[in-house]
Structures are given as C-alpha cells and as structure tokens.
Amino acid sequence: MKLEDLSVGLNVLLDTGDLAEVISINDQEQTVRICYLDALGQPDLVGSEVWLLADEVISIDMGSHSEGRT
C-alpha cells in the first residue's frame, strides 16, 4: 500500500494474512513499524513489533470489510 494511505493506529492486513496495528511510519525508508495482533500459524509473533516494507501491507482492516489491494 501507499504510505500516504496509512496512519498510526490503523489495523492492517499483511501479505502473510496476519493482522497488525501500525505503530509508526518512516517516509524516507518507505517502511512501517507494526505490532502483530494476530499471526496465522505463528502465535508467538502476537505482540511483537517489526519494521516492514509498505508493500507488505495489503489492506486496511475495517472490521467487517477491508480497503486496499486484494
């Protein structure tokens, strides 16, 4: 996704199918720091924070539906 479509506090879906919250955004590096909320098949990731490329975020999670690349 484009960084300009993301903001801190948004819940997003990753290309892995995992659910995460955006913690911070680095415009220069085109990366996003996320905190895993749900990690399919890897529950030990839940609660951990990592930097990802913006391309690894595929949509904004809006509860009953999502906006973004599908």
N, C-alpha and C positions, 0 to 999 in steps of 0.2 A: 504494500500500500504506500501511498504518498505520505510523507511525514506531515504535511500540512493538513491531512485528514485526521491525524491522531492528536490526542491531548492527554495530559497526565490525569489518571483516574479512570480512563476508559477501560472497559473489559474488551478483550480482543481474542479472536481465534487465530491460532498459528497454523502454518502449513503442515504441522505434525498432527493436527486435530486437537491440540491442547488448548485450554482456556487460560488466559493470563490477564493481569492488570498492568497497564502502562504506568511505570514509576517515574521515568524521566526520558527526555528526548535529546539526542545530540545531533543537531542540524549539520554540523561540519562533517561528521563521520557517517551520516545517514543511518544511524543506529537508534535503537530503542531499548531502554532497560525495562525488563518486565519481571513481574513476580508471578510464578505459576500458581493458579488457583485450582486447576485440575489437569493432571497429566495422565493421558491414556497409557496404561500398561507400565507406568513408572511413578507410582505414588510417592516415592522418595523425593521427587522433584517439587512436590507441592510445598509452597512457602519459600522456595529458593528464588534468588534473583540473578538474572543474567542479561548481558547485552546481546541483542540480535540485530541482524540487518533488517531494515524496514521491509524488504521483500519477503521476509519470513512471516510477516503479519498479513493474513489474507482477508480478514474482515473484522468489523466492529460488531461485538456481540450486544444485541439489544433485547436479550431475554427470549422473547418468542420468535424473533427473526434476526437475521444478520445483514449488514450492509457491507459490500466490498466485492472482491474477486471471488467467484465461485466456479 
